């Protein structure tokens, strides 16, 4: 009945070999299954711990790489800001040079208009020397041409600088894309870390379950030992009950025999008393019958024979009485 209760609780679904295989007890079979499950959990836990160590090492390496990339990204951002500031300055300079170029072109047009006016007025003003008028204008034109050449050179330099800045911007964009990809990798690593933490929590729960299983296994072993002891005790009690039943039957028989012997004892005591009275009466009657004033001799032989028979009957009754007393003592000892 106890074993059936254990079978209902554990519901032995598998029968795996253990050191005490072929044991008919379902509790032992359930303990075997739990031990095998515990070994499998320990193996999985060891593999998970090794994987966790490897992932932690990878995570540390990735953190180091991310830190280095963060430093590089900060440097590139700083360079990008400096390049943007320089580009803004160059744009302002180019705008200023363009304005100066426009002013120089306007001055050139004004000088050419002045020359045309001079040639137009040459006939009217013959006294004025052409060389004195043209020389400063040519000098001014030459100066403006030199300024225009310088502006063209500055423009080319600015174009080269702009191209280099554009290349730097393209490189910065490439680095930023790489940084974004690495940031995505970092996010993925963080997600993996979260998953690892969850697995660690699961492993810790598995460890707690394993400890609980060990405690349950120990408790079950104790219960199995207790059940075996109780089974042995029950068997001994059953044997004792069987022996006790036989003893009870013997006691009942002895009590019945004792009751019969007591009844016989009382009967024998009554008969003994009656025989004693009868013997006394017979002796008295015989003595009175055979003892006469005229007779001098009594029939002693017949009287002795009667006395011997009476004494034998009395001895038999005494033996039965002593046997009854011994039986009564035996009953008292059995009680």
Buried (B, 14 or more C-beta within 10 A) or exposed (E): EEBEEBBEEBEBEEBEEBEEEEBEBBBBBBBBBBBBBBEEBEEEBEEBEEEBEEBEEEBEEBEEEBEEBBEBBEEBBEBBEEBBEEBEEBEEBBEEBEEBBEEBEEBBEEBEEBBEEBEEEEEEEEEEEEEEBBEEBEEBBEEBEEBBEEBEEBBEEBEEBBEEBEEBBEEBEEBBEBBEEBBEBBEEBEEBBEEBEEBEEEBEEBEEBBEEBEEBBEEBEEBBEEBEEEEEEEEEEEEEEEEEEEEEEEBEEBEEBBEEBBEBBEEBBEBBEEBEEEBEEBBEEBEEEBEEEEEEEBEEEEBEEBBEEBEEBBEEBEEBBEBBEEBBEEBEEEE
